[in-house]
Amino acid sequence: MALIELDDVTKAFALPHGGTKVAVDGITLAVERGECLGIIGESGSGKSTLGRLILRLLEADSGTIRLEGQDIRALGARELRRNRHRWQIVFQEPFASLNPRLTIGQIVEEPLIVAGGYGSRAERRQRVIDTLEEVGLSEDFLDRRPANLSGGQQQRVGIARALVTDPSLVVLDEPTASLDLTIRASILRMLNRLREARGLTYVFISHDIETVRHFCSHVVVMHHGRFVESGSAQQVLDEPREEYTRNLMAAAMPPIPYRGRAEAAGATSGAS
């Protein structure tokens, strides 16, 4: 059974001066457990909306969304909250997604408190420390606040917050777009290592074609809320069939320093 199953999912938004805009238009999709699916397309193509629909951060207008066999559109609020720890998201702008009034320890612990069932305060604290170390941040970061961290460190905190509940699925919505190339490559290597170590399934939303080429096993191309092309990353990005995909490729950014580099995401307090 696929971890993610979408069948004819649609979502439209009301426009300020009347009418509607269809953001997701009849999407059907299956993502296998352990897969890394890339979603590419220009701004406004519906990528981020689709990612939020998958997690029910937005409500679909129609269609079926199943995660790990559960029809999440049929779940009540209490059931959805009870299952939310299994399905997480990392946002594009790390600082905007972190509460500036909380310490890093509090930010990463919060999902454990909300979900419940993660033991005593001491046990939660140790889980937070272990997860921070997995993303390259030491225990020294527990009492710091987001404003005292670099952009790369802030995004590592966002990733730790997503991973601390041991999810099966993580939606990565442009997680490296605001970072410089060197830090971006380091974060991507770390994410790939964590996927392999934890058996995670990723949905990776990005404008960056070259990142998707190296990071994702499968790719779908979105345009005006629809899939125009899908397949293995090699198939879609090396031999695109559709003119829209070829135009995206022509406008692609230069390759990032990702392949062939040593792992740079060790658990050190100096991680960027």
C-alpha positions in Angstrom: 0.0 0.0 0.0 1.3 3.5 -0.9 1.9 5.8 2.0 0.2 8.7 0.1 -2.9 8.1 -2.1 -4.7 11.0 -3.7 -7.7 10.5 -6.0 -9.2 13.4 -8.0 -8.3 16.1 -5.4 -9.4 19.7 -6.1 -9.1 23.0 -4.4 -10.3 26.5 -5.4 -9.9 29.8 -3.7 -12.3 32.8 -3.9 -10.9 35.9 -5.5 -11.2 39.3 -3.8 -13.4 40.8 -6.6 -15.5 37.7 -7.3 -15.0 34.4 -9.0 -12.6 31.6 -8.0 -9.1 30.4 -8.9 -8.6 26.7 -9.2 -5.3 25.9 -7.5 -5.4 22.1 -7.6 -7.5 20.6 -10.3 -8.3 16.8 -10.1 -4.9 15.5 -8.9 -4.5 11.8 -8.6 -1.2 10.6 -7.0 0.4 7.7 -5.2 3.7 7.9 -3.3 5.4 4.8 -2.0 6.8 4.5 1.5 10.5 5.6 1.6 10.2 7.5 -1.7 11.3 11.1 -2.3 8.8 12.8 -4.6 9.7 16.1 -6.2 7.0 18.6 -7.2 8.1 21.3 -9.6 6.5 24.1 -11.5 6.5 27.9 -11.7 5.1 30.1 -9.0 1.3 29.8 -8.8 1.2 26.3 -10.3 -0.3 24.8 -7.1 2.7 23.1 -5.6 2.5 24.5 -2.1 -1.3 24.2 -2.0 -1.0 20.5 -2.9 1.5 20.0 -0.1 -0.8 21.5 2.4 -3.8 19.5 1.1 -1.9 16.3 1.6 -1.4 17.1 5.3 -4.9 18.6 5.6 -3.5 22.0 6.6 -5.9 23.1 3.9 -9.3 21.5 3.3 -9.8 20.0 -0.2 -13.0 20.8 -2.0 -13.4 17.3 -3.3 -11.5 14.0 -3.8 -9.9 11.5 -1.5 -6.7 11.8 0.5 -5.3 8.7 2.2 -2.2 8.7 4.4 -1.0 5.3 5.6 -4.4 3.9 4.6 -6.5 6.5 6.5 -8.9 8.8 4.7 -7.8 12.0 6.4 -10.7 14.0 5.0 -13.0 11.8 7.0 -11.1 12.2 10.3 -12.7 14.4 13.0 -10.6 17.1 14.7 -9.6 14.9 17.6 -8.6 12.0 15.4 -6.7 14.2 13.1 -4.8 15.8 16.0 -4.0 12.3 17.4 -2.5 11.3 14.1 -0.8 14.7 13.2 2.5 13.7 14.7 2.9 11.1 11.9 2.8 13.7 9.1 4.9 16.8 9.3 6.0 19.8 7.3 9.1 22.0 7.0 8.5 25.5 5.6 10.4 27.8 3.3 11.2 30.6 5.7 12.7 29.2 8.8 12.6 32.3 11.0 8.9 33.0 10.1 7.9 29.5 11.1 9.7 29.6 14.6 8.1 31.4 17.6 10.7 34.1 18.5 9.5 34.1 22.1 10.4 30.4 22.7 13.8 28.9 23.2 15.0 26.3 20.7 14.3 23.6 23.3 10.8 24.7 23.7 10.2 24.9 20.0 11.3 21.4 19.3 9.6 20.0 22.4 6.2 21.6 21.6 5.0 18.9 19.1 5.7 16.2 21.8 3.6 18.1 24.3 0.8 18.6 21.8 0.8 15.0 20.7 1.2 13.5 24.2 2.5 10.1 25.1 6.2 10.9 24.9 7.0 10.3 28.5 8.1 12.6 31.3 9.6 16.1 30.9 13.1 14.6 31.3 12.4 12.0 28.7 11.1 14.7 26.3 14.1 16.8 26.9 16.4 13.9 26.0 14.4 13.3 22.9 14.8 16.9 21.9 18.6 16.8 22.5 18.9 13.6 20.5 17.0 15.1 17.6 18.9 18.3 17.6 22.1 16.3 17.4 20.7 14.4 14.4 20.3 17.7 12.5 23.8 19.0 13.5 23.0 21.1 16.5 24.4 20.5 20.0 22.7 20.6 23.4 24.2 24.2 23.7 21.3 25.4 21.4 18.5 24.4 23.9 18.3 27.8 25.6 19.0 30.0 22.5 16.3 31.8 20.6 15.7 31.9 16.9 17.0 35.4 16.4 20.4 34.3 17.7 20.8 31.7 15.0 21.9 31.8 11.4 19.4 31.0 8.6 20.9 27.5 8.2 20.7 26.8 11.9 17.1 28.1 12.0 16.1 25.6 9.3 17.8 22.8 11.2 15.6 23.7 14.1 12.6 23.5 11.8 13.7 20.1 10.6 14.3 18.9 14.2 10.8 20.1 15.1 9.3 18.1 12.2 11.3 14.9 13.1 11.1 14.9 16.9 7.7 13.0 16.8 9.2 10.3 14.5 7.0 10.9 11.5 6.6 8.7 8.5 6.0 11.6 6.1 7.6 15.0 5.8 6.5 17.6 3.3 9.4 19.9 2.5 8.1 23.1 1.0 11.1 24.9 -0.6 13.2 24.1 2.6 16.4 25.5 1.2 15.2 28.4 -1.0 16.2 31.1 1.4 19.7 29.7 2.1 23.0 30.3 0.2 24.3 27.5 -2.0 26.9 26.1 0.4 24.4 25.9 3.3 21.7 24.6 1.0 23.9 21.7 -0.1 24.7 20.8 3.5 21.0 20.8 4.5 20.2 18.6 1.5 22.9 16.1 2.4 21.6 16.0 6.0 18.0 15.5 4.8 19.0 12.6 2.5 21.0 11.0 5.4 18.0 11.3 7.7 15.6 9.8 5.1 17.8 6.8 4.7 18.4 6.4 8.4 14.8 6.8 9.5 13.0 5.4 6.5 11.2 8.7 5.8 9.0 9.5 2.9 9.5 13.0 1.5 7.4 15.3 -0.7 9.9 17.9 -1.8 8.4 21.1 -3.3 10.9 23.3 -5.2 11.5 25.7 -7.9 15.1 24.4 -8.1 15.3 21.9 -10.9 18.9 20.8 -10.2 18.2 20.2 -6.6 15.2 18.0 -7.5 17.3 16.2 -10.1 19.8 15.1 -7.4 17.6 14.8 -4.4 14.3 13.1 -5.6 13.7 9.7 -7.0 10.4 10.7 -8.8 9.1 14.0 -10.1 5.7 15.5 -11.0 5.5 18.7 -13.0 2.5 21.1 -12.1 1.0 23.8 -14.3 -2.2 25.6 -13.5 -3.1 23.0 -10.8 -2.6 19.9 -13.0 0.1 17.4 -13.5 1.5 17.8 -17.0 4.3 15.2 -16.7 5.5 12.6 -14.2 8.0 9.8 -13.8 11.4 9.1 -12.5 13.6 12.1 -12.0 16.0 11.0 -14.7 13.2 10.4 -17.1 11.4 13.6 -16.6 14.3 16.0 -16.2 16.7 14.4 -18.7 14.2 13.7 -21.4 11.1 15.9 -20.8 8.2 15.2 -23.2 6.2 18.4 -22.6 7.1 21.8 -23.8 6.2 23.3 -20.4 8.8 21.0 -18.7 11.4 21.9 -21.3 10.8 25.6 -20.7 11.3 25.0 -16.9 14.5 23.2 -17.7 15.8 26.1 -19.9 15.3 28.5 -17.0 16.8 26.2 -14.3 19.4 27.5 -11.9 23.0 26.3 -12.1 23.8 23.0 -10.4 24.4 23.2 -6.6 27.5 21.7 -4.9 25.6 18.5 -3.8 27.0 15.4 -5.4 30.5 14.1 -4.6 31.0 16.2 -1.5 31.7 14.8 2.0 28.9 14.8 4.5 29.0 18.2 6.2 26.1 17.9 8.5 27.8 16.5 11.6 26.4 17.1 15.1 28.4 20.1 16.0 27.5 23.4 17.6 29.0 25.3 14.7 26.6 23.9 12.1 25.4 26.7 9.8 
